[in-house]
Structures are given as C-alpha cells and as structure tokens.
C-alpha cells in the first residue's frame, strides 16, 4: 500500500488501484501523514479537519471518519485513548525527498487534504523542496546540453512568481535568440508580484537588464568551449546556413581570410548546436608546428593508452557518444590536420568535425562554409558596439553614422579590421580614422586579405618604435603569456608599451594573461629579424622557468600544472627554434625538463617523440642535458608500457651519468631502472639497482633518495614474497619520508605497508594504513595514489562491495590511462576480482557492476573517509 500527497491525497493499493476516499476521511489521512507517524490527539485532528470552526458533533464525526479511513488502510490506522496515528509505510513524499524526482508530482502538495495548519505547513515545505528540485533539474539538464524549455514554460505558467525558475526560463529563451520573449516573461512576473505588493528580486532584475544590453556573459555555455568576451553580432544568415550544412556532413570547414571572424563564428555555431551532442572537444592549432593525432588527444585532455595509438585513445574516450570536434586554425598545418581529421572521422562513427582554415582541408566529403565580410548593417552594428566599449559607454554620435557606414564598407565588413579601427577612437576622431584609412587603401576596390593587411598596417604604423619592437618580440609566444615573460623577452621595460598595445587592441588581455590573436601574431612575426636577441632571451626564459622541478604536492602542483598548460605551445616553439636555428643543447634541456608535464597529462607519445627528435639532433657527446633526456625518455617509455625501450634508454642514461660522475643523476637513474626491471620481472637486476642506489644515497647523505630507495627496493622484495624483508624497509621509508616532510612519499609507503599487512593476514592494520594513505592522497589531489589505496581497501571488503570498488577503480584507471604497473599488485588485483566473482551469484555480480556504474569516484573515496 502506497500513500501519496504530491497531488491529490490518495491511497494506492498493492494492485495499483486508487482507493475511494470521501473528503473528510481524506483530510484526516492528510493530517496524519503530515504529522509524520506521530500520535495526534482528537482535539488537534478536529482543529485540522474543521479549521474554520468545529461543529458541536465534531467528536463523534471524527470517529465516523476514522472508521471510514480504517476500511481503506486497515490496521495501519492506530487508535488509542490519546488519539490517532498512521503507519504510512511507502510514501511518495519520502521518495521525492530521497531522489529529488520531480516526475513524482501530480499536482499541488496535499491537494484535497484540507487547510489545517499542520497540512498547510507540510504542503509549503514540500512546495519549497519542489522548487529547489526543479531548479536543480534544470541546471543539470542545461549542463548536459539537454532541452528544458517545455518543462520550464509549464512550471512558470503554473507558478509565475517562482523567481529561480523565471530566471532560468528567461535565460533559456535569451540563449535561443528569443530575447523579446524572455523580457515578456520578466514583465509578466513583475505584474504578478506587484499584485501581491511585492517587487522583483535583485537577481531577476539584473538578469533582465543584462538581456536588454545583450551582456556576453549570458551567452550559452558549452563544456569545452571558451566563454565569450564580447557580444557576437550579426552572421544570423550564415549561422542558419551552417546549421543546415552541419546536419548533412561529417566535416564542415569554415573558410575565409584572416580577420574575418572564423574562430568566433565556429565557437558560436558550436555553442548553438552543443545540445545535440554528448561531448564537445576543441583543438586549437595556432602556434603548433604539427597537427598529428597526439596533438589532438593532448588538446582534448585525453591521456595516451599504453601500447595504443592516439587515435585509439581518442576513440576510446569518445566511445559511442555523439561528439563535436572543433579544430581551429588549420591553415599552417593543413596537410597534418587533414590527415588526422580523416583518420578520426573513419575511426568514430558518431564524430562530426567543425574546422576553420583559410583554405579547404581537401578531405573527401568535406563541405565548405565560406565566410564573407559582415553585411553593411551588421558591420555598422559591430563597429558601434566596439566604439561604445572603446569610449567607455559612449557610442556613435548621430553625426558619425555616415562616416561609420563608409568606413565599414571600405574595410569590407571584416570584424578584426573594424575592431582595430574602433580601438583608435579612444584618441582620434572618426573623421581622422577614416582619412588615415584612405591613405592606406585608396578609393579603389581591394581584395579582403589586402584590406585586412592594410588595417593592421595602419594600426602598426600608429605605434611608436618601442611598441612596434615589443609587438614583434611578443610574436614568439605561441600561447598566452604574463607581463614578466614579456619583460624578459623584450629585454626590460615592457610593461608600459604592453599596456599601450592592449589599449590599441593589438594584444588581447583576458584578465590574467596576454595573448596575440593569430592574424596579428603572424603579421608581427614577419617583422622580427632572424638575428634579434629576443629569440635567445625567449629560450632562456623557458630554460629558467623549467630549471626548478615541479612542486611535489598539493595546490602548488595543481597551480604549476595550470601554468604549464598555458605555457606548453610557447615551450614547444622555443624547443623547435633551438633544434633548428639555435643551440640544440638548449632544445635537449627543454625537452628533458618537460617530461613530467607530458607524463602527468598523459601525453607520453608526444613527449617520447619530442625527446627522440632532440636526442637525434643535439650533440651526441656526453652531457648532463643528454643524460637527463635519456632518463626522461626512459620514464615515458616505461609509463607507456614499452619496458624494453625503457630499460635500454635507462641504461644509456645511467652510463652517461656515471661517465660524468654526476652522483644525483646516478641515483635517479638507478631508481628508475629499479622500477623498470621490477616491471619486467627481472628482480635480480632490480635489487642490484636498488641496493646500489641505497648505498650511494647513504654515502651522500641524500635523505630523499634514501627514502625513495628504501621504498622502491622494498617493492621488489614484496614482488618476491620476501615480506619479512620488505616490511621493515617500508617502515624505514615511511619514517624517512615523514622526517623530510614529503607527504606523497609518505602516502606511497603507507599503501605499500597496507599491502604487506593484508598478505600477512593483519586486515585491521592493513585498513588503517590504506585509509591514512587515501586521506593524504585525497588532500594532495593525486588520483593515481587514491586508486592504489582504494584497490587495496577493496580487497578487505565483502565480495559484492569489493567487486563494485574494483570495477570503479578500473573505470577510473582507464580514463586516466594509468594501468597498474607493479607485478605483484597486478596479481593481487586480478585474484581479488576472480575471488569476488566466484563467491557471488550471477545476479549479485550483475548488481555489483550496476552499483559501480552509479558510483562516482568522489563517492567511492568518501566511503572510507
């Protein structure tokens, strides 16, 4: 029997039938349900059932209505001398509070249940919960790119003063290009609120104001796409045409000259169609010298899979989902980009590609979407908008309208040219700007690319010599940069001219970093002499910044990783110039310094390729840079699953460090080889490397390498089941890591001790160690360490829960590209899964895997906190 109050109060029997109830028994039922199973006195129930005033016969009448209710609910209605209570059992309101499922609602809460104070309070509480649940549902659906307009419209029509829902309906309408309707919804809400002597809340009013001024921050967000920094103006006809074309082809390429707005157009189109896809990925090729699948995987945040190709990794990441891939700025790597896009389209049936390029990619099946200049009307609108921004809110004056129209025509409606012209109005009158343009392009028609060139020429000619020189040097940055980096490359004194270049729209500033858009960067690069000392200063900048190893733990490491994501294109540019026109030894040093970034982001194939190229080009004579590059290449090979190559490179690196008598290098190389040999099952060699590393570290008094050597050597002993030797070494490693305050090492030692304790049968001790390890890894934000700890803890759990946790861990490892490496841990994990499956029935196994599908990684970690 089920009791329902999310709509008309009713009782649903076991066979699904709705039991008939007269109004007063229904009101009695509502009051008892609202009381939450508590005993309610007859006097209180009379007040609930007759809130307008009870008749003289209310007492006997209550008994009659209770008798009628008992015929429906049976012994669930409890009657005592103190009053009545209801054992409600299954209740839709309780289910709603647990699940948040708005589909359980059939109408107003406690409908037909009377208007007594207890019922009214319960109904009001559920109504507030419904509002919150609907708000959360809308937010989830919007985040997933699914449609919500029908549901939102119905909810707001039923409750026009539910401001959180009104706000969301307005936003959805605005993002659908129906801004006038959004403002009509606001006006209706204001009217209803005023009928209750209320005013619209500040959030609702602010949203309406933002819609009126077309605030770009209200634009539709799409996961993976950058946010808009300014309003997108015009191009409606082109967008509609592109919509139609995109629905008919696997590859749509937006073509046009530099400065015509291809990138912005593609992002706007992607935002508008994002709801049709399960996944949106962006690959930005500006500043990169290649466009192979490794570059695509890295840009999409997809980690390499050991033994697999980047195409396979991307295919695994996308799976059977419908995906939109935006590939921006293909022209300078057109052949590479075309080959990679062609491979991806063949490998993934659910993939659609949206590319931008100054010329077609030339792939069979490609559909072109040429992008002309803006229409005269849209060009003037864009120019007026940017003029208003440049003048601090003061737009075009009436007397300037004709001049503006003429300027927009002369610039062929090219958005970048218009923005550059608008930026000049901070310091020049419009007539002067138009006159200057005449000097550059004359009165005769010109090709668009020449017009764009002329617009940049004009802006460049207005710069002084210092500003021109800085702009040329900034072209070395293939990605974002900070003011200190600009100062280093310029040679000092860059801050003022950098601010002036930003004011003139020659350099872009997003609030945290600077950047040159690709068209201006290409233009500026042509003006940088081949022998300009800025090129060597650019390389020196990255040599200095990468000389300090990444911080080992916590928020500092997260911040370092974010900074390296931004710096990556520029570091590659410095590396390439060093290997081709500069000092190849510098390129080798840069490649070696980048290995940790390539590993931690799953770009092993890219890193291995870069290191291999650098090792081939740089001098073959022994050097610290060469030894470090060999060690780095060995580490990436090992983490890619290529243990033979890792061993070969590692031994070359060790030999080079020995030849140079570089003690720290020898220690690091020995530890790396220890782990590689361990993975190969060559335990004799692994122990030899380990014991030598420990001896040298103790002689040098290197506390960190002593701790690492103890931990790694003990791992090999544990693989050999020499637990009586491994355990004490792990204990020593734990104390050593704690003594130097290295939490990551401490967590690793705790995990290892947890494994040893479990094998020795001490499950309580194992659990304590693993929970401590998990807590540290969680605080530091190191997912791979969390995986090790959770897999260890899973092996202490009952079979069904163990299988669920192991399945969740396997899913997360696959997503990270981080397979278990240590041989005995692989055996333990496989045995634990087999034992769990053998101990369960088919239904229990299926239930465990279903549970894994619904268990997030954060929730799995939280189970042990």
Long-range contacts (C-beta under 8 A, 24 or more apart in sequence): 1-73, 1-76, 1-89, 1-90, 2-89, 2-90, 2-91, 2-92, 3-29, 3-33, 3-86, 3-88, 3-89, 3-90, 3-91, 3-92, 4-91, 4-92, 4-106, 5-30, 5-33, 5-34, 5-91, 5-92, 5-93, 5-109, 5-110, 5-113, 5-122, 5-126, 6-92, 6-93, 6-96, 6-104, 6-105, 6-106, 6-107, 6-109, 6-126, 7-105, 7-106, 7-107, 7-108, 7-109, 7-111, 8-106, 8-107, 8-111, 8-112, 9-33, 9-110, 9-111, 9-112, 9-113, 11-72, 11-73, 19-72, 20-72, 21-69, 21-72, 22-65, 22-68, 23-112, 24-49, 24-61, 24-65, 24-68, 25-65, 25-66, 25-68, 25-69, 25-72, 26-112, 26-113, 26-114, 27-65, 27-112, 27-113, 27-114, 27-116, 27-119, 28-62, 28-65, 28-66, 28-69, 28-84, 29-69, 29-73, 29-86, 29-113, 30-110, 30-112, 30-113, 30-114, 30-119, 31-113, 31-114, 31-116, 31-118, 31-119, 32-77, 32-84, 32-85, 32-86, 32-88, 33-86, 33-88, 33-91, 33-93, 33-122, 34-110, 34-113, 34-118, 34-119, 34-121, 34-122, 34-123, 35-85, 35-86, 35-118, 37-85, 37-86, 37-87, 37-88, 38-85, 39-78, 39-80, 39-82, 39-83, 39-84, 39-85, 40-83, 40-84, 40-85, 41-82, 41-83, 42-83, 42-84, 44-83, 44-118, 45-83, 45-84, 47-116, 47-117, 48-114, 48-116, 48-117, 48-118, 48-119, 49-114, 49-116, 51-114, 51-115, 51-116, 51-117, 93-126, 96-126, 96-129, 96-130, 96-133, 97-129, 100-133, 100-136, 100-137, 101-133, 102-130, 102-133, 102-134, 102-137, 105-130, 131-159, 131-162, 131-164, 131-165, 134-162, 134-165, 135-164, 135-165, 135-168, 138-165, 138-168, 139-168, 142-168, 142-172, 143-223, 145-222, 145-223, 145-274, 145-275, 145-276, 145-277, 145-278, 146-275, 147-275, 148-172, 149-173, 149-176, 156-185, 160-188, 160-189, 160-192, 161-189, 161-192, 161-193, 161-196, 161-198, 163-189, 163-200, 163-201, 163-203, 163-204, 166-204, 167-203, 167-204, 167-207, 170-204, 170-207, 170-208, 170-211, 171-207, 171-218, 174-211, 174-218, 175-218, 175-219, 175-220, 179-211, 179-214, 182-208, 182-211, 183-208, 183-211, 183-212, 186-211, 219-271, 220-271, 220-272, 220-274, 221-271, 222-270, 222-271, 222-274, 222-280, 223-274, 223-279, 223-280, 224-279, 224-280, 224-281, 224-282, 225-267, 225-270, 225-271, 225-274, 225-280, 225-282, 225-326, 226-267, 226-282, 228-267, 229-510, 230-385, 230-386, 230-389, 231-385, 232-264, 232-268, 233-374, 233-378, 233-381, 233-382, 233-385, 234-374, 234-375, 234-377, 234-378, 234-379, 234-381, 234-382, 235-261, 235-265, 235-268, 235-374, 235-378, 238-265, 238-369, 238-371, 239-265, 239-268, 239-269, 239-272, 241-369, 242-269, 242-369, 243-269, 243-272, 243-273, 245-367, 245-369, 246-273, 246-352, 246-354, 248-367, 249-352, 249-365, 249-366, 249-367, 250-345, 250-351, 250-352, 250-353, 250-365, 251-341, 251-345, 251-352, 251-353, 251-355, 251-361, 251-363, 251-365, 251-366, 251-367, 252-352, 252-353, 252-354, 252-355, 252-366, 252-367, 252-368, 252-369, 253-330, 253-355, 253-356, 253-357, 253-360, 253-361, 253-366, 253-367, 253-368, 253-369, 254-354, 254-355, 254-356, 254-357, 254-369, 254-371, 255-356, 255-357, 255-358, 255-359, 255-360, 255-368, 255-369, 255-370, 255-371, 256-358, 256-370, 256-371, 256-372, 256-448, 257-358, 257-414, 257-448, 257-449, 257-452, 258-358, 258-416, 258-449, 258-452, 258-518, 258-519, 258-522, 259-414, 259-415, 259-416, 259-417, 259-452, 259-455, 259-456, 259-519, 260-371, 260-372, 260-373, 260-414, 260-415, 260-416, 260-448, 260-452, 261-371, 261-374, 261-414, 261-415, 261-416, 262-328, 262-356, 262-357, 262-371, 263-328, 263-329, 263-356, 264-415, 265-356, 265-371, 266-326, 266-328, 266-354, 266-355, 266-356, 267-326, 269-354, 270-324, 270-326, 270-354, 273-324, 274-324, 276-322, 276-324, 277-321, 277-322, 277-323, 277-324, 277-352, 278-321, 278-322, 278-323, 279-318, 279-321, 279-322, 279-323, 279-324, 280-323, 280-324, 280-326, 281-323, 281-324, 281-325, 281-326, 282-325, 282-326, 282-328, 283-325, 283-326, 283-327, 283-328, 284-328, 284-329, 285-327, 285-328, 285-329, 285-330, 285-332, 285-333, 285-337, 286-328, 286-329, 286-332, 286-478, 286-518, 286-521, 286-569, 287-478, 287-479, 287-518, 287-521, 287-569, 287-570, 287-572, 287-573, 288-333, 288-478, 288-569, 288-572, 289-333, 289-572, 289-573, 289-576, 290-333, 290-336, 291-330, 291-333, 291-336, 291-337, 291-340, 292-336, 292-339, 292-340, 293-340, 293-343, 293-344, 294-603, 294-605, 294-606, 294-609, 295-340, 295-606, 296-325, 296-327, 296-340, 296-344, 297-602, 297-603, 297-605, 298-601, 298-602, 298-603, 298-606, 300-325, 301-601, 302-602, 303-601, 303-602, 303-603, 303-815, 303-816, 303-817, 303-818, 304-602, 304-603, 304-604, 304-605, 304-640, 304-817, 305-817, 306-604, 306-639, 306-640, 306-641, 306-642, 306-817, 306-819, 307-640, 307-641, 307-642, 309-605, 310-605, 311-343, 311-344, 311-347, 312-347, 313-817, 314-344, 314-347, 314-348, 315-347, 315-348, 316-814, 317-815, 318-348, 318-350, 318-351, 320-350, 321-350, 322-350, 322-352, 323-348, 323-350, 323-351, 323-352, 324-351, 324-352, 324-353, 324-354, 325-351, 325-352, 325-353, 325-354, 326-353, 326-354, 326-355, 327-353, 327-354, 327-355, 327-356, 328-355, 328-356, 329-356, 329-357, 329-518, 330-355, 330-356, 330-357, 330-361, 331-357, 331-358, 331-359, 334-359, 334-361, 334-362, 337-361, 338-362, 338-363, 372-413, 373-411, 373-412, 373-413, 373-414, 373-448, 374-408, 374-413, 374-414, 374-415, 374-418, 375-413, 376-405, 376-408, 376-409, 376-413, 378-413, 379-408, 379-409, 379-411, 379-413, 379-418, 380-404, 380-405, 380-408, 382-415, 382-418, 382-419, 383-407, 383-408, 383-418, 383-421, 383-422, 386-418, 386-419, 386-422, 386-423, 387-422, 387-425, 389-422, 390-422, 390-423, 390-425, 390-426, 391-425, 391-426, 396-430, 400-430, 403-430, 403-431, 403-434, 404-430, 406-434, 407-433, 407-434, 407-437, 410-434, 410-437, 410-438, 410-441, 410-451, 411-437, 411-451, 411-455, 412-448, 412-451, 414-448, 414-451, 414-452, 414-455, 416-452, 416-455, 416-517, 416-519, 417-451, 417-452, 417-455, 417-456, 419-505, 420-455, 420-456, 420-458, 420-459, 420-504, 420-505, 420-506, 421-455, 422-505, 423-459, 423-503, 423-504, 423-505, 424-459, 424-462, 424-504, 426-503, 436-462, 452-519, 453-523, 456-519, 456-520, 456-523, 459-504, 459-505, 459-506, 460-506, 460-523, 462-504, 463-500, 463-501, 463-504, 463-506, 464-497, 466-493, 466-497, 467-497, 467-500, 467-501, 468-527, 470-494, 470-497, 470-498, 470-501, 471-501, 471-506, 471-507, 471-516, 471-520, 471-524, 471-527, 472-524, 472-525, 472-527, 472-528, 472-532, 472-534, 473-528, 473-532, 473-534, 473-538, 474-498, 474-501, 474-507, 474-514, 474-516, 474-521, 474-524, 475-516, 475-521, 475-522, 475-524, 475-525, 475-527, 475-528, 476-525, 476-528, 476-534, 476-535, 476-538, 476-570, 476-573, 476-574, 477-515, 477-516, 477-521, 477-538, 477-570, 477-573, 478-521, 478-569, 478-570, 478-572, 478-573, 479-515, 479-566, 479-567, 479-568, 479-569, 479-570, 480-510, 480-513, 480-514, 480-515, 480-566, 481-513, 481-514, 481-515, 481-570, 482-513, 482-514, 483-514, 485-541, 486-514, 488-537, 488-540, 488-541, 489-534, 489-537, 489-538, 489-541, 490-534, 491-533, 491-534, 491-537, 513-566, 530-581, 535-577, 535-581, 535-582, 536-582, 538-570, 538-573, 538-574, 538-577, 539-574, 539-577, 539-578, 539-582, 539-583, 539-586, 539-590, 541-574, 542-567, 542-570, 542-571, 542-574, 542-590, 543-586, 543-589, 543-590, 543-593, 546-571, 546-589, 546-590, 546-593, 546-594, 547-593, 549-596, 550-596, 550-597, 552-742, 552-744, 553-742, 553-743, 553-744, 553-780, 554-743, 554-779, 554-780, 554-781, 555-781, 557-780, 557-781, 558-781, 561-597, 561-600, 561-601, 564-597, 565-601, 568-597, 572-610, 575-610, 575-614, 579-613, 579-614, 579-617, 579-618, 584-614, 584-617, 584-618, 584-619, 585-618, 585-619, 585-623, 585-625, 587-614, 587-617, 587-618, 588-614, 588-615, 588-617, 588-618, 588-623, 588-625, 588-626, 588-629, 589-625, 589-628, 589-629, 590-614, 591-629, 591-632, 592-625, 592-628, 592-629, 592-631, 592-632, 593-628, 595-632, 595-633, 595-635, 595-636, 598-636, 599-635, 599-636, 599-639, 602-816, 602-817, 604-636, 604-639, 604-640, 605-640, 607-632, 607-636, 608-633, 608-636, 608-637, 608-640, 611-636, 622-656, 622-659, 622-660, 623-656, 623-660, 624-660, 624-662, 624-665, 626-656, 627-653, 627-656, 627-657, 627-660, 627-662, 627-665, 627-669, 628-653, 628-665, 630-656, 631-657, 631-665, 631-668, 631-669, 631-672, 634-672, 634-673, 634-676, 635-672, 638-672, 638-675, 638-676, 638-679, 638-821, 639-821, 641-819, 643-676, 643-679, 643-680, 644-680, 646-676, 647-673, 647-676, 647-677, 647-680, 650-676, 663-696, 663-700, 664-700, 664-702, 664-705, 666-696, 667-693, 667-696, 667-697, 667-700, 667-702, 667-705, 667-709, 668-705, 670-696, 670-709, 671-705, 671-708, 671-709, 671-712, 674-709, 674-712, 674-713, 674-716, 675-712, 675-715, 675-821, 678-712, 678-715, 678-716, 678-719, 678-822, 678-823, 679-821, 679-822, 679-823, 681-823, 683-716, 683-719, 683-720, 686-716, 687-713, 687-716, 687-717, 690-716, 703-736, 703-739, 703-740, 704-740, 704-742, 704-745, 706-736, 707-733, 707-736, 707-737, 707-740, 707-742, 707-745, 707-749, 708-733, 708-745, 710-736, 711-737, 711-745, 711-748, 711-749, 711-752, 714-752, 715-752, 715-822, 718-752, 718-755, 718-756, 718-824, 719-822, 719-823, 719-824, 721-759, 721-824, 723-756, 723-759, 723-760, 726-752, 726-756, 727-753, 727-756, 727-760, 730-756, 743-776, 743-779, 743-780, 744-776, 744-777, 744-780, 744-782, 744-785, 746-776, 747-772, 747-773, 747-776, 747-777, 747-780, 747-782, 747-785, 747-789, 748-773, 748-785, 748-788, 750-776, 751-785, 751-788, 751-789, 751-792, 754-789, 754-792, 755-792, 755-824, 755-825, 755-828, 758-792, 758-795, 758-796, 763-796, 766-792, 766-796, 767-793, 767-796, 770-796, 770-864, 771-864, 774-861, 774-864, 774-865, 775-865, 778-861, 778-865, 783-812, 783-816, 783-818, 783-857, 784-816, 784-818, 786-857, 786-861, 787-812, 787-813, 787-816, 787-818, 788-825, 790-860, 790-861, 790-864, 791-820, 791-825, 791-829, 793-864, 794-832, 795-828, 795-829, 795-832, 799-835, 799-836, 799-837, 799-839, 799-840, 799-844, 800-836, 800-840, 800-844, 800-847, 800-848, 801-848, 802-832, 802-836, 803-833, 803-836, 803-837, 803-840, 803-845, 803-848, 803-849, 803-852, 804-848, 804-849, 804-851, 804-852, 804-855, 805-852, 805-860, 805-863, 806-832, 806-833, 806-836, 807-848, 807-849, 807-852, 808-852, 808-855, 808-857, 808-860, 809-860, 811-852, 812-857
